[in-house]
Amino acid sequence: SMGGLVTSLAGDANLDFGPTGSMVLDKGLLTTMRNHQWYLDKFRHIQ
């Protein structure tokens, strides 16, 4: 692990990409190494 963060663009932090998960991210995915909240605030409003 490199210490980054992964959330949906809606801000959902409980993402399950396991073998039994059936998650569909139709609004996007944000991964960052730093300043995650800043980027989330900027991209959250893009539809």
C-alpha positions as CSV (number, residue, x, y, z in Angstrom):
1,S,0.0,0.0,0.0
2,M,1.3,3.4,-0.9
3,G,-1.1,5.3,1.5
4,G,-3.4,6.8,-1.1
5,L,-7.2,7.1,-0.9
6,V,-10.0,5.7,-3.2
7,T,-13.6,6.8,-3.1
8,S,-16.4,7.1,-5.5
9,L,-17.0,10.6,-6.8
10,A,-20.0,10.8,-4.5
11,G,-17.6,10.4,-1.6
12,D,-18.5,6.8,-0.6
13,A,-15.5,5.4,1.2
14,N,-16.9,1.9,1.7
15,L,-16.0,0.4,-1.6
16,D,-16.0,-3.4,-1.9
17,F,-14.1,-4.8,-4.9
18,G,-14.0,-8.3,-3.5
19,P,-15.0,-11.4,-5.5
20,T,-18.6,-11.3,-4.1
21,G,-19.1,-7.6,-4.6
22,S,-21.3,-6.3,-7.5
23,M,-20.5,-2.6,-7.2
24,V,-21.2,-0.4,-10.2
25,L,-19.6,3.0,-10.1
26,D,-21.7,4.9,-12.6
27,K,-20.6,8.3,-11.3
28,G,-16.8,7.7,-11.3
29,L,-13.9,6.8,-9.1
30,L,-11.3,9.1,-7.5
31,T,-7.9,7.9,-6.4
32,T,-5.3,10.2,-5.0
33,M,-2.0,10.2,-3.1
34,R,-2.6,13.5,-1.4
35,N,-5.2,16.3,-1.1
36,H,-8.1,13.8,-1.7
37,Q,-10.8,16.0,-0.2
38,W,-9.7,19.0,-2.4
39,Y,-10.0,16.9,-5.6
40,L,-13.2,15.3,-4.4
41,D,-14.8,18.7,-3.9
42,K,-13.7,19.9,-7.3
43,F,-14.9,16.8,-9.2
44,R,-18.0,15.9,-7.2
45,H,-20.1,18.5,-9.1
46,I,-19.2,17.3,-12.6
47,Q,-22.0,15.2,-14.1
